[in-house]
Amino acid sequence: MTDVQVRDPELPGRLLVVERDVLVPMLRERGETDFAVPVGACPGWSVRDVLAHCSAALMRVVEGRFEEGVFSPESNDRDIAERAEWPAARIVDELERGMTEAGPVMAKAGGVLDGIALGEWVHAGDVREAWGEPGAYTGAGLPYALTLLSEVTRSRGHLPLHADLDDVDEPLRCGADSGQRTPARYIGDAATLVRLYSGRRPASGASYELAGAEEGELNIFG
């Protein structure tokens, strides 16, 4: 059973770099009009909006800009609006820089910024799904994302859950075992577990079992 007890400070940066090396080349192959495609996981946002939000969030980390209300819906909308006139290539450039430089800052922050790296990886899955690309919420970053999910849910005192994953050798333990609640159980594929923890709907036809918790209780970004 994968049971993370000690935070790995380098993990968020590793996840970002692994995802950068796959995501950025895919983005650079796309034309400007592709960035206007709506993202189902983020109602009201286009691919361009999602990427602008992601690049802005990472640059806030890199530059240490955390004013009151940062990462609120209003703050996110302002960040997107500031980039509204940018060509898509400039947003991708900023995203690449952020994914390269944010890791060391997150490593020194003691864990409070780790969830941002996980959110960036999830948003990359949102973009893939919007474009009909394979590998949404899976791919090379999945092992790092699952370990980070375990760390983040534990540090936040999230409800305990034991996951037996169809496509991962080792079971995964998420959340914090307080002794006040019997751990929930999940059986299914890793991508669906990620979707549930990030408030995304399971893919059409996905088969899984969840006992001891409601789906909405798992969402760590809601």
Z-matrix of the N, CA and C atoms (Angstrom, degrees):
N
C 1 1.470
C 2 1.522 1 108.92
N 3 1.342 2 116.27 1 128.16
C 4 1.448 3 120.56 2 176.72
C 5 1.516 4 108.79 3 -75.43
N 6 1.317 5 116.49 4 110.74
C 7 1.469 6 121.29 5 -175.59
C 8 1.520 7 108.12 6 -128.00
N 9 1.309 8 117.53 7 96.24
C 10 1.450 9 122.08 8 -175.29
C 11 1.524 10 109.21 9 -80.66
N 12 1.331 11 116.78 10 120.18
C 13 1.448 12 121.31 11 179.40
C 14 1.522 13 111.91 12 -111.82
N 15 1.303 14 118.53 13 -26.35
C 16 1.450 15 123.12 14 -177.40
C 17 1.521 16 108.77 15 -120.21
N 18 1.314 17 116.71 16 128.09
C 19 1.462 18 121.09 17 179.98
C 20 1.517 19 110.66 18 -64.58
N 21 1.321 20 116.21 19 135.69
C 22 1.460 21 122.74 20 172.38
C 23 1.522 22 107.19 21 -96.15
N 24 1.324 23 119.49 22 105.39
C 25 1.464 24 120.78 23 -173.83
C 26 1.525 25 113.91 24 -65.15
N 27 1.334 26 116.91 25 -23.08
C 28 1.461 27 120.19 26 -177.84
C 29 1.526 28 112.51 27 -85.94
N 30 1.310 29 117.60 28 -10.17
C 31 1.465 30 121.02 29 -172.70
C 32 1.528 31 113.10 30 -62.49
N 33 1.336 32 120.52 31 -46.90
C 34 1.469 33 118.50 32 179.61
C 35 1.526 34 112.66 33 -57.41
N 36 1.312 35 116.71 34 -42.36
C 37 1.465 36 120.10 35 179.20
C 38 1.517 37 112.52 36 -64.73
N 39 1.334 38 116.97 37 -39.06
C 40 1.463 39 119.62 38 178.13
C 41 1.520 40 110.48 39 -63.04
N 42 1.332 41 116.15 40 -43.10
C 43 1.462 42 119.51 41 179.33
C 44 1.525 43 110.48 42 -61.13
N 45 1.319 44 117.14 43 -44.43
C 46 1.457 45 120.42 44 -179.32
C 47 1.524 46 111.85 45 -62.87
N 48 1.314 47 117.42 46 -42.38
C 49 1.466 48 120.59 47 -177.80
C 50 1.529 49 111.30 48 -69.23
N 51 1.324 50 116.66 49 -41.61
C 52 1.465 51 119.81 50 177.52
C 53 1.522 52 110.24 51 -60.99
N 54 1.333 53 116.32 52 -43.89
C 55 1.465 54 119.66 53 179.37
C 56 1.521 55 111.52 54 -69.37
N 57 1.312 56 117.58 55 -38.38
C 58 1.470 57 121.31 56 177.82
C 59 1.521 58 111.42 57 -55.50
N 60 1.321 59 116.17 58 -44.75
C 61 1.458 60 120.48 59 -174.34
C 62 1.519 61 113.05 60 -68.18
N 63 1.328 62 116.90 61 -17.81
C 64 1.462 63 121.24 62 177.38
C 65 1.525 64 111.12 63 -100.80
N 66 1.329 65 116.01 64 -44.12
C 67 1.457 66 121.04 65 -173.19
C 68 1.523 67 113.02 66 -71.86
N 69 1.320 68 117.49 67 -47.29
C 70 1.467 69 120.05 68 -173.07
C 71 1.532 70 111.98 69 -61.02
N 72 1.338 71 120.23 70 -45.49
C 73 1.474 72 118.23 71 176.38
C 74 1.529 73 112.56 72 -59.47
N 75 1.329 74 117.78 73 -37.20
C 76 1.461 75 120.45 74 177.71
C 77 1.523 76 110.38 75 -63.40
N 78 1.324 77 117.55 76 -42.53
C 79 1.459 78 121.22 77 -179.86
C 80 1.524 79 111.19 78 -64.60
N 81 1.321 80 116.88 79 -38.23
C 82 1.464 81 119.88 80 -176.66
C 83 1.534 82 112.19 81 -71.26
N 84 1.297 83 117.37 82 -17.84
C 85 1.460 84 120.86 83 178.31
C 86 1.527 85 112.68 84 -81.82
N 87 1.313 86 117.55 85 -10.64
C 88 1.462 87 122.13 86 -174.02
C 89 1.524 88 111.37 87 -93.53
N 90 1.342 89 114.40 88 148.40
C 91 1.453 90 120.38 89 176.34
C 92 1.512 91 111.42 90 -82.57
N 93 1.320 92 116.08 91 165.98
C 94 1.462 93 122.15 92 -175.70
C 95 1.527 94 112.10 93 -56.74
N 96 1.337 95 117.20 94 -38.94
C 97 1.464 96 119.32 95 -176.64
C 98 1.523 97 112.60 96 -66.52
N 99 1.341 98 117.72 97 -26.46
C 100 1.465 99 120.31 98 179.39
C 101 1.520 100 111.98 99 -63.59
N 102 1.321 101 116.57 100 -24.90
C 103 1.459 102 120.32 101 -177.32
C 104 1.530 103 112.16 102 -77.63
N 105 1.328 104 116.91 103 -7.96
C 106 1.462 105 120.74 104 177.12
C 107 1.524 106 112.55 105 -89.42
N 108 1.331 107 118.10 106 -3.48
C 109 1.464 108 121.94 107 -179.28
C 110 1.528 109 109.48 108 -63.37
N 111 1.336 110 118.20 109 132.14
C 112 1.474 111 120.29 110 178.61
C 113 1.522 112 111.88 111 -68.71
N 114 1.314 113 115.99 112 148.25
C 115 1.463 114 122.63 113 -179.67
C 116 1.525 115 107.98 114 -105.98
N 117 1.318 116 116.40 115 112.59
C 118 1.456 117 120.98 116 -175.72
C 119 1.513 118 113.77 117 -60.71
N 120 1.329 119 117.39 118 -33.54
C 121 1.463 120 120.86 119 -178.44
C 122 1.525 121 112.69 120 -73.30
N 123 1.327 122 116.71 121 -16.35
C 124 1.463 123 121.59 122 -177.48
C 125 1.524 124 108.25 123 -129.49
N 126 1.328 125 118.39 124 80.04
C 127 1.463 126 121.78 125 -174.47
C 128 1.528 127 112.50 126 -52.59
N 129 1.327 128 115.42 127 131.73
C 130 1.456 129 121.22 128 179.78
C 131 1.515 130 114.27 129 90.26
N 132 1.307 131 117.03 130 -9.94
C 133 1.459 132 121.10 131 -179.89
C 134 1.521 133 110.81 132 -106.31
N 135 1.324 134 115.49 133 143.13
C 136 1.452 135 122.66 134 170.76
C 137 1.524 136 109.27 135 -93.32
N 138 1.328 137 116.08 136 173.80
C 139 1.469 138 119.77 137 174.23
C 140 1.525 139 109.64 138 -55.80
N 141 1.312 140 115.99 139 -43.34
C 142 1.461 141 120.68 140 179.27
C 143 1.530 142 111.05 141 -57.76
N 144 1.337 143 116.67 142 -44.16
C 145 1.467 144 120.61 143 179.95
C 146 1.521 145 111.50 144 -62.99
N 147 1.329 146 116.55 145 -43.40
C 148 1.465 147 120.52 146 179.76
C 149 1.522 148 110.19 147 -61.02
N 150 1.323 149 116.28 148 -45.51
C 151 1.466 150 119.90 149 -178.59
C 152 1.528 151 111.28 150 -68.16
N 153 1.339 152 116.99 151 -36.40
C 154 1.465 153 119.64 152 177.10
C 155 1.528 154 110.33 153 -64.82
N 156 1.326 155 116.20 154 -41.53
C 157 1.461 156 119.99 155 176.25
C 158 1.526 157 110.33 156 -60.75
N 159 1.324 158 116.46 157 -45.02
C 160 1.471 159 120.52 158 -178.47
C 161 1.525 160 111.75 159 -63.61
N 162 1.326 161 116.60 160 -46.09
C 163 1.464 162 119.35 161 -178.20
C 164 1.529 163 110.34 162 -66.81
N 165 1.322 164 116.69 163 -39.48
C 166 1.468 165 119.61 164 179.48
C 167 1.519 166 111.20 165 -64.47
N 168 1.330 167 116.78 166 -43.25
C 169 1.466 168 120.11 167 -179.68
C 170 1.521 169 111.24 168 -60.92
N 171 1.327 170 116.22 169 -43.03
C 172 1.466 171 119.37 170 -179.19
C 173 1.524 172 111.41 171 -68.38
N 174 1.334 173 117.33 172 -37.56
C 175 1.459 174 118.40 173 178.64
C 176 1.522 175 111.51 174 -69.84
N 177 1.317 176 117.70 175 -28.95
C 178 1.455 177 119.64 176 172.96
C 179 1.532 178 110.02 177 -62.73
N 180 1.332 179 115.60 178 -40.23
C 181 1.462 180 119.71 179 177.62
C 182 1.521 181 110.17 180 -64.71
N 183 1.319 182 116.41 181 -48.64
C 184 1.469 183 121.00 182 -177.75
C 185 1.528 184 110.87 183 -59.31
N 186 1.335 185 116.54 184 -42.01
C 187 1.464 186 121.31 185 -174.39
C 188 1.530 187 113.53 186 -94.55
N 189 1.343 188 116.52 187 -2.63
C 190 1.459 189 120.34 188 177.89
C 191 1.516 190 113.69 189 66.76
N 192 1.330 191 117.06 190 36.94
C 193 1.472 192 121.57 191 -179.12
C 194 1.527 193 109.58 192 -100.26
N 195 1.312 194 115.50 193 95.54
C 196 1.463 195 121.60 194 -177.48
C 197 1.531 196 110.13 195 -127.77
N 198 1.321 197 115.92 196 67.16
C 199 1.461 198 119.09 197 178.99
C 200 1.527 199 110.14 198 -71.51
N 201 1.326 200 116.67 199 169.70
C 202 1.455 201 121.05 200 179.85
C 203 1.531 202 110.10 201 -57.99
N 204 1.326 203 115.51 202 134.71
C 205 1.459 204 120.39 203 179.18
C 206 1.511 205 114.19 204 83.78
N 207 1.319 206 117.83 205 6.99
C 208 1.466 207 120.32 206 -179.26
C 209 1.525 208 110.37 207 -60.82
N 210 1.312 209 116.28 208 140.88
C 211 1.469 210 125.67 209 -179.57
C 212 1.528 211 113.06 210 70.65
N 213 1.323 212 117.34 211 8.99
C 214 1.462 213 120.06 212 170.47
C 215 1.528 214 107.76 213 -74.26
N 216 1.342 215 118.50 214 163.35
C 217 1.462 216 119.42 215 176.81
C 218 1.529 217 112.83 216 -54.20
N 219 1.318 218 117.17 217 -38.63
C 220 1.462 219 120.60 218 179.96
C 221 1.520 220 111.24 219 -66.68
N 222 1.329 221 116.06 220 -42.36
C 223 1.460 222 120.71 221 178.24
C 224 1.525 223 110.63 222 -64.64
N 225 1.320 224 116.85 223 -41.75
C 226 1.462 225 120.35 224 178.72
C 227 1.519 226 110.95 225 -62.50
N 228 1.333 227 116.57 226 -42.12
C 229 1.469 228 120.07 227 179.46
C 230 1.525 229 111.19 228 -63.12
N 231 1.329 230 117.46 229 -38.30
C 232 1.466 231 120.33 230 178.10
C 233 1.523 232 110.86 231 -65.40
N 234 1.328 233 116.68 232 -41.64
C 235 1.468 234 120.08 233 178.55
C 236 1.529 235 110.99 234 -60.53
N 237 1.325 236 115.81 235 -42.56
C 238 1.464 237 119.91 236 179.45
C 239 1.520 238 110.44 237 -66.05
N 240 1.341 239 116.92 238 -42.61
C 241 1.463 240 120.84 239 -179.03
C 242 1.525 241 111.52 240 -62.99
N 243 1.337 242 116.95 241 -35.41
C 244 1.459 243 120.40 242 178.96
C 245 1.528 244 112.34 243 -63.17
N 246 1.326 245 116.43 244 -22.24
C 247 1.471 246 121.12 245 -177.42
C 248 1.528 247 112.16 246 -107.29
N 249 1.311 248 116.12 247 10.92
C 250 1.460 249 120.48 248 -173.49
C 251 1.526 250 112.72 249 -61.53
N 252 1.318 251 117.72 250 -32.01
C 253 1.460 252 120.59 251 -177.76
C 254 1.523 253 113.08 252 -95.75
N 255 1.311 254 116.94 253 0.69
C 256 1.456 255 119.47 254 179.60
C 257 1.526 256 110.49 255 -73.69
N 258 1.333 257 118.42 256 143.16
C 259 1.461 258 118.65 257 167.80
C 260 1.528 259 109.62 258 -66.81
N 261 1.320 260 116.17 259 152.16
C 262 1.461 261 119.53 260 -177.81
C 263 1.519 262 111.57 261 -55.86
N 264 1.321 263 117.32 262 -35.41
C 265 1.465 264 120.43 263 -177.92
C 266 1.525 265 111.47 264 -61.75
N 267 1.331 266 117.19 265 -33.62
C 268 1.466 267 119.26 266 179.23
C 269 1.522 268 110.65 267 -70.45
N 270 1.332 269 116.70 268 -38.29
C 271 1.465 270 119.61 269 176.74
C 272 1.522 271 109.87 270 -63.16
N 273 1.334 272 116.85 271 -41.70
C 274 1.468 273 120.27 272 179.22
C 275 1.526 274 110.20 273 -64.49
N 276 1.330 275 117.21 274 -39.04
C 277 1.464 276 120.11 275 177.30
C 278 1.526 277 110.72 276 -60.13
N 279 1.338 278 116.31 277 -45.18
C 280 1.467 279 119.78 278 -179.98
C 281 1.519 280 110.74 279 -65.60
N 282 1.342 281 116.50 280 -39.84
C 283 1.457 282 120.40 281 178.23
C 284 1.524 283 110.74 282 -61.47
N 285 1.323 284 116.46 283 -44.10
C 286 1.471 285 120.07 284 179.61
C 287 1.524 286 110.58 285 -60.96
N 288 1.315 287 116.41 286 -43.22
C 289 1.468 288 119.23 287 178.90
C 290 1.521 289 110.64 288 -62.83
N 291 1.335 290 116.04 289 -45.22
C 292 1.452 291 119.41 290 -179.33
C 293 1.518 292 112.77 291 -61.66
N 294 1.334 293 116.70 292 -42.64
C 295 1.459 294 120.36 293 -179.78
C 296 1.522 295 111.47 294 -67.59
N 297 1.318 296 117.40 295 -22.41
C 298 1.467 297 122.22 296 178.49
C 299 1.518 298 112.03 297 -84.10
N 300 1.332 299 116.86 298 -39.40
C 301 1.459 300 120.69 299 -169.18
C 302 1.530 301 114.97 300 -100.89
N 303 1.337 302 117.60 301 -15.13
C 304 1.470 303 118.65 302 -174.29
C 305 1.524 304 112.80 303 -76.18
N 306 1.318 305 117.96 304 -28.28
C 307 1.456 306 121.13 305 -175.31
C 308 1.517 307 114.62 306 -54.21
N 309 1.335 308 118.64 307 -51.64
C 310 1.464 309 119.16 308 180.00
C 311 1.525 310 113.33 309 -60.57
N 312 1.334 311 117.36 310 -33.69
C 313 1.460 312 120.54 311 177.79
C 314 1.526 313 109.71 312 -67.57
N 315 1.329 314 116.16 313 -43.99
C 316 1.467 315 119.94 314 177.94
C 317 1.519 316 111.27 315 -62.00
N 318 1.321 317 116.72 316 -37.69
C 319 1.468 318 120.67 317 -178.63
C 320 1.524 319 111.49 318 -59.86
N 321 1.335 320 116.09 319 -35.42
C 322 1.466 321 120.84 320 -176.30
C 323 1.522 322 113.22 321 -87.55
N 324 1.345 323 116.62 322 -6.40
C 325 1.466 324 120.28 323 -172.16
C 326 1.517 325 113.38 324 -87.58
N 327 1.327 326 117.99 325 -1.98
C 328 1.456 327 120.92 326 174.87
C 329 1.508 328 116.02 327 79.12
N 330 1.322 329 117.52 328 8.34
C 331 1.459 330 120.39 329 176.59
C 332 1.514 331 114.78 330 112.67
N 333 1.340 332 117.83 331 -16.86
C 334 1.464 333 119.52 332 -174.71
C 335 1.517 334 113.15 333 -68.25
N 336 1.334 335 117.27 334 -19.61
C 337 1.468 336 120.64 335 -179.17
C 338 1.525 337 112.84 336 -105.50
N 339 1.334 338 117.21 337 0.40
C 340 1.464 339 119.86 338 -174.26
C 341 1.529 340 112.47 339 -62.02
N 342 1.329 341 116.39 340 -35.11
C 343 1.450 342 119.58 341 -179.00
C 344 1.521 343 113.04 342 -63.22
N 345 1.346 344 117.13 343 -24.41
C 346 1.467 345 120.14 344 178.36
C 347 1.518 346 109.89 345 -65.16
N 348 1.329 347 117.72 346 -41.50
C 349 1.462 348 120.51 347 178.63
C 350 1.519 349 110.87 348 -62.01
N 351 1.316 350 116.46 349 -42.39
C 352 1.463 351 119.96 350 178.21
C 353 1.527 352 110.38 351 -64.13
N 354 1.329 353 117.02 352 -41.62
C 355 1.457 354 120.36 353 178.11
C 356 1.513 355 112.68 354 -62.96
N 357 1.330 356 117.42 355 -37.50
C 358 1.463 357 120.81 356 177.33
C 359 1.530 358 110.57 357 -62.08
N 360 1.317 359 115.94 358 -42.77
C 361 1.464 360 120.05 359 179.95
C 362 1.525 361 110.76 360 -65.30
N 363 1.316 362 117.17 361 -39.47
C 364 1.465 363 120.73 362 177.85
C 365 1.525 364 109.90 363 -64.45
N 366 1.324 365 117.74 364 -42.67
C 367 1.462 366 120.02 365 179.07
C 368 1.533 367 111.58 366 -63.81
N 369 1.323 368 117.46 367 -32.64
C 370 1.461 369 119.42 368 174.11
C 371 1.526 370 110.25 369 -61.33
N 372 1.326 371 116.40 370 -37.59
C 373 1.455 372 120.59 371 174.63
C 374 1.519 373 111.94 372 -65.96
N 375 1.342 374 116.46 373 -37.09
C 376 1.464 375 120.29 374 176.62
C 377 1.527 376 110.94 375 -59.20
N 378 1.337 377 115.85 376 -42.68
C 379 1.470 378 120.79 377 -179.45
C 380 1.524 379 110.32 378 -66.21
N 381 1.315 380 116.74 379 -44.28
C 382 1.470 381 119.37 380 178.58
C 383 1.529 382 110.92 381 -58.69
N 384 1.317 383 115.49 382 -43.94
C 385 1.458 384 119.00 383 -179.23
C 386 1.530 385 111.15 384 -64.97
N 387 1.327 386 116.84 385 -40.23
C 388 1.456 387 120.63 386 179.37
C 389 1.525 388 111.59 387 -62.37
N 390 1.307 389 116.51 388 -34.64
C 391 1.461 390 121.81 389 -179.40
C 392 1.529 391 113.52 390 -90.61
N 393 1.320 392 116.94 391 -1.38
C 394 1.454 393 119.40 392 -178.12
C 395 1.516 394 113.60 393 71.49
N 396 1.329 395 116.00 394 22.87
C 397 1.467 396 121.25 395 178.51
C 398 1.527 397 109.74 396 -82.99
N 399 1.335 398 117.16 397 148.53
C 400 1.467 399 119.33 398 176.49
C 401 1.519 400 111.02 399 -72.40
N 402 1.322 401 115.52 400 161.44
C 403 1.460 402 120.53 401 172.21
C 404 1.500 403 115.99 402 87.08
N 405 1.347 404 117.46 403 17.85
C 406 1.465 405 118.00 404 177.06
C 407 1.528 406 109.98 405 -64.26
N 408 1.350 407 115.64 406 124.41
C 409 1.472 408 123.22 407 178.81
C 410 1.538 409 112.18 408 65.53
N 411 1.322 410 116.71 409 23.09
C 412 1.464 411 121.29 410 173.90
C 413 1.535 412 107.74 411 -136.71
N 414 1.304 413 117.03 412 -141.88
C 415 1.456 414 120.71 413 175.23
C 416 1.510 415 114.11 414 82.61
N 417 1.339 416 114.38 415 -165.72
C 418 1.465 417 121.19 416 -172.61
C 419 1.522 418 112.85 417 -62.70
N 420 1.326 419 116.77 418 -28.53
C 421 1.458 420 118.93 419 -177.48
C 422 1.508 421 115.15 420 -83.74
N 423 1.335 422 117.88 421 -7.61
C 424 1.460 423 120.26 422 -173.45
C 425 1.530 424 113.76 423 -56.16
N 426 1.339 425 120.88 424 -47.40
C 427 1.472 426 118.89 425 -179.54
C 428 1.524 427 112.82 426 -58.21
N 429 1.334 428 116.68 427 -39.83
C 430 1.464 429 120.55 428 178.68
C 431 1.533 430 110.38 429 -69.03
N 432 1.335 431 115.84 430 -39.61
C 433 1.462 432 119.90 431 -179.24
C 434 1.522 433 111.53 432 -64.76
N 435 1.320 434 117.16 433 -40.40
C 436 1.465 435 119.98 434 -179.99
C 437 1.527 436 111.02 435 -65.94
N 438 1.319 437 116.51 436 -42.43
C 439 1.463 438 119.28 437 177.68
C 440 1.519 439 110.63 438 -63.71
N 441 1.332 440 116.52 439 -41.05
C 442 1.461 441 120.15 440 178.76
C 443 1.524 442 110.75 441 -67.37
N 444 1.328 443 117.46 442 -37.21
C 445 1.460 444 120.86 443 175.02
C 446 1.522 445 110.82 444 -59.01
N 447 1.313 446 116.68 445 -42.94
C 448 1.455 447 120.92 446 177.96
C 449 1.533 448 110.80 447 -61.62
N 450 1.338 449 116.05 448 -44.13
C 451 1.464 450 120.26 449 -179.51
C 452 1.523 451 111.78 450 -65.53
N 453 1.325 452 116.22 451 -46.62
C 454 1.457 453 120.51 452 -175.47
C 455 1.528 454 111.19 453 -65.20
N 456 1.330 455 116.85 454 -44.91
C 457 1.464 456 119.14 455 -179.39
C 458 1.517 457 111.46 456 -66.75
N 459 1.318 458 117.40 457 -34.24
C 460 1.467 459 119.99 458 177.21
C 461 1.520 460 110.61 459 -67.43
N 462 1.337 461 116.65 460 -46.83
C 463 1.465 462 119.84 461 -176.43
C 464 1.522 463 111.98 462 -65.91
N 465 1.338 464 116.80 463 -26.98
C 466 1.469 465 120.72 464 179.82
C 467 1.523 466 112.70 465 -89.59
N 468 1.316 467 116.99 466 0.76
C 469 1.453 468 119.93 467 179.74
C 470 1.510 469 113.12 468 67.67
N 471 1.322 470 116.08 469 30.38
C 472 1.464 471 121.58 470 -178.66
C 473 1.523 472 109.56 471 -68.12
N 474 1.324 473 115.64 472 160.27
C 475 1.470 474 119.41 473 -178.50
C 476 1.527 475 110.23 474 -57.21
N 477 1.340 476 117.76 475 143.97
C 478 1.459 477 120.67 476 -178.19
C 479 1.530 478 111.59 477 -73.76
N 480 1.315 479 115.69 478 141.96
C 481 1.464 480 120.81 479 178.73
C 482 1.518 481 109.04 480 -148.50
N 483 1.323 482 115.86 481 136.73
C 484 1.457 483 122.59 482 173.01
C 485 1.524 484 107.46 483 -108.47
N 486 1.326 485 116.17 484 126.56
C 487 1.461 486 120.95 485 -176.73
C 488 1.519 487 110.55 486 -116.94
N 489 1.319 488 115.97 487 125.18
C 490 1.464 489 122.62 488 170.44
C 491 1.519 490 106.63 489 -100.78
N 492 1.313 491 116.07 490 108.42
C 493 1.456 492 122.08 491 -171.28
C 494 1.524 493 111.23 492 -96.61
N 495 1.324 494 115.67 493 130.82
C 496 1.458 495 120.97 494 -177.49
C 497 1.520 496 112.29 495 -62.42
N 498 1.329 497 117.11 496 -33.88
C 499 1.456 498 121.76 497 -170.79
C 500 1.528 499 113.52 498 -112.17
N 501 1.319 500 117.37 499 14.11
C 502 1.463 501 122.40 500 177.41
C 503 1.522 502 107.66 501 -131.55
N 504 1.315 503 116.85 502 135.21
C 505 1.463 504 120.69 503 -173.44
C 506 1.519 505 112.71 504 -63.70
N 507 1.338 506 116.44 505 -45.35
C 508 1.458 507 120.74 506 -174.17
C 509 1.520 508 111.43 507 -95.96
N 510 1.331 509 118.15 508 137.36
C 511 1.470 510 119.86 509 171.84
C 512 1.528 511 110.17 510 -60.61
N 513 1.301 512 116.06 511 159.32
C 514 1.459 513 122.30 512 -177.67
C 515 1.523 514 109.28 513 -120.31
N 516 1.310 515 116.70 514 136.79
C 517 1.461 516 121.97 515 176.73
C 518 1.520 517 108.26 516 -112.11
N 519 1.305 518 116.44 517 123.46
C 520 1.456 519 122.26 518 179.97
C 521 1.525 520 109.81 519 -118.25
N 522 1.317 521 115.85 520 160.10
C 523 1.451 522 120.70 521 176.53
C 524 1.516 523 113.10 522 78.48
N 525 1.323 524 114.12 523 -173.84
C 526 1.460 525 121.27 524 -176.96
C 527 1.518 526 109.56 525 -117.86
N 528 1.319 527 115.87 526 125.16
C 529 1.465 528 121.34 527 179.55
C 530 1.522 529 108.83 528 -80.84
N 531 1.333 530 117.62 529 97.48
C 532 1.460 531 121.37 530 -177.92
C 533 1.520 532 112.16 531 -88.25
N 534 1.343 533 115.63 532 -11.91
C 535 1.452 534 119.73 533 -175.52
C 536 1.511 535 113.30 534 84.07
N 537 1.324 536 117.38 535 -5.59
C 538 1.469 537 121.60 536 -178.76
C 539 1.526 538 112.30 537 -93.98
N 540 1.315 539 116.56 538 -10.76
C 541 1.456 540 119.62 539 -177.06
C 542 1.524 541 108.93 540 -145.09
N 543 1.316 542 115.95 541 132.78
C 544 1.457 543 119.96 542 176.47
C 545 1.522 544 108.82 543 -65.44
N 546 1.325 545 118.19 544 131.47
C 547 1.467 546 119.52 545 -179.04
C 548 1.531 547 112.04 546 -56.76
N 549 1.322 548 115.18 547 136.72
C 550 1.466 549 120.43 548 172.69
C 551 1.524 550 108.78 549 -68.71
N 552 1.327 551 115.54 550 162.70
C 553 1.462 552 121.03 551 179.78
C 554 1.523 553 109.01 552 -125.70
N 555 1.324 554 114.86 553 137.61
C 556 1.461 555 121.46 554 176.13
C 557 1.522 556 108.54 555 -127.41
N 558 1.318 557 115.51 556 135.14
C 559 1.458 558 121.86 557 173.43
C 560 1.523 559 106.79 558 -130.09
N 561 1.305 560 116.94 559 122.75
C 562 1.458 561 120.65 560 -179.75
C 563 1.518 562 110.44 561 161.45
N 564 1.330 563 115.76 562 -166.08
C 565 1.465 564 119.37 563 -178.21
C 566 1.523 565 111.01 564 -84.55
N 567 1.324 566 115.28 565 160.74
C 568 1.465 567 120.94 566 -174.98
C 569 1.522 568 112.09 567 -68.15
N 570 1.328 569 118.02 568 -37.85
C 571 1.468 570 120.41 569 -178.15
C 572 1.520 571 111.20 570 -61.94
N 573 1.327 572 117.08 571 -40.06
C 574 1.458 573 119.58 572 178.95
C 575 1.522 574 110.83 573 -66.64
N 576 1.325 575 117.62 574 -37.73
C 577 1.466 576 120.07 575 176.26
C 578 1.524 577 110.47 576 -61.05
N 579 1.330 578 116.46 577 -43.41
C 580 1.464 579 120.55 578 177.51
C 581 1.520 580 110.23 579 -61.12
N 582 1.315 581 116.85 580 -43.47
C 583 1.464 582 120.45 581 178.66
C 584 1.529 583 110.81 582 -58.59
N 585 1.312 584 117.51 583 -44.47
C 586 1.456 585 120.78 584 -178.64
C 587 1.527 586 111.20 585 -64.68
N 588 1.331 587 116.94 586 -42.44
C 589 1.454 588 120.01 587 -179.27
C 590 1.528 589 112.33 588 -70.48
N 591 1.323 590 117.35 589 -21.06
C 592 1.463 591 120.11 590 -178.97
C 593 1.527 592 112.44 591 -105.91
N 594 1.338 593 116.97 592 10.69
C 595 1.452 594 120.31 593 175.99
C 596 1.512 595 114.32 594 74.56
N 597 1.350 596 117.18 595 19.84
C 598 1.458 597 121.03 596 177.21
C 599 1.528 598 109.78 597 -95.16
N 600 1.316 599 115.99 598 150.26
C 601 1.454 600 119.80 599 177.86
C 602 1.519 601 109.65 600 -73.71
N 603 1.330 602 118.18 601 141.03
C 604 1.474 603 119.89 602 174.73
C 605 1.521 604 110.29 603 -57.81
N 606 1.320 605 115.83 604 150.23
C 607 1.460 606 120.60 605 178.15
C 608 1.522 607 109.97 606 -63.15
N 609 1.302 608 115.85 607 151.71
C 610 1.461 609 120.82 608 178.52
C 611 1.523 610 109.80 609 -57.10
N 612 1.318 611 116.10 610 128.60
C 613 1.458 612 120.97 611 178.63
C 614 1.509 613 114.92 612 85.13
N 615 1.342 614 117.33 613 0.74
C 616 1.467 615 119.65 614 -179.99
C 617 1.523 616 110.04 615 -65.59
N 618 1.319 617 115.59 616 138.52
C 619 1.460 618 121.41 617 179.84
C 620 1.521 619 108.81 618 -116.72
N 621 1.327 620 116.69 619 123.44
C 622 1.460 621 120.66 620 179.61
C 623 1.518 622 108.68 621 -157.78
N 624 1.329 623 115.32 622 165.30
C 625 1.449 624 122.46 623 176.21
C 626 1.521 625 108.97 624 -125.05
N 627 1.322 626 116.54 625 134.27
C 628 1.463 627 122.55 626 175.57
C 629 1.516 628 107.49 627 -132.74
N 630 1.317 629 116.29 628 120.56
C 631 1.463 630 121.48 629 -179.46
C 632 1.520 631 109.44 630 -127.55
N 633 1.330 632 115.94 631 140.54
C 634 1.454 633 120.58 632 176.29
C 635 1.509 634 114.81 633 89.83
N 636 1.335 635 117.35 634 4.14
C 637 1.465 636 121.35 635 177.42
C 638 1.517 637 108.69 636 -159.87
N 639 1.307 638 115.96 637 153.25
C 640 1.463 639 121.38 638 172.08
C 641 1.517 640 109.21 639 -87.40
N 642 1.321 641 116.09 640 151.01
C 643 1.464 642 119.16 641 -178.80
C 644 1.522 643 112.42 642 -53.77
N 645 1.344 644 116.35 643 -44.38
C 646 1.449 645 119.95 644 -177.56
C 647 1.515 646 114.71 645 -63.01
N 648 1.320 647 117.37 646 -23.41
C 649 1.459 648 121.07 647 179.42
C 650 1.524 649 112.33 648 -69.61
N 651 1.315 650 116.97 649 -21.36
C 652 1.460 651 119.66 650 -176.88
C 653 1.527 652 112.51 651 -79.52
N 654 1.314 653 117.88 652 -24.41
C 655 1.470 654 121.79 653 -172.60
C 656 1.531 655 111.29 654 -58.65
N 657 1.325 656 116.34 655 118.90
C 658 1.467 657 120.46 656 179.60
C 659 1.523 658 112.57 657 -97.95
N 660 1.322 659 117.30 658 -4.26
C 661 1.461 660 120.83 659 -179.19
C 662 1.524 661 112.25 660 -110.65
N 663 1.323 662 117.58 661 -2.12
C 664 1.448 663 120.51 662 -177.16
C 665 1.524 664 112.63 663 -79.69
